[in-house]
């Protein structure tokens, strides 16, 4: 198996595990927060995870960096 195929498999597997884990976790919280609250929690948690992974504050371009 090539390196690229391993990465694709790992990304797909991680996505599947994440969806199933999130659904199982959401099932226990539905009585407490309701469907709208659960949707907000899932979106908020996923936004935090994406911000930790991609760190958008380091992707800002300055005038000097656009020239290069």
QUIPE-V905092 format. One record per backbone hydrogen bond with DSSP energy under -1.0 kcal/mol. CO is the residue of the C=O (numbers start at 1). NH is the residue of the N-H. If there is no record, write none. Layout:
co:nh
CO:NH
CO:NH
This chain:
co:nh
2:6
3:7
4:8
5:9
6:10
7:11
8:12
9:13
10:14
11:15
12:16
13:17
14:18
15:19
16:20
17:21
18:22
19:23
20:24
21:25
22:26
23:27
26:30
29:33
30:34
34:38
35:39
36:40
37:41
38:42
39:43
40:44
41:45
42:46
43:47
44:48
45:49
46:50
47:51
48:52
49:53
50:54
51:55
55:58
56:59
62:66
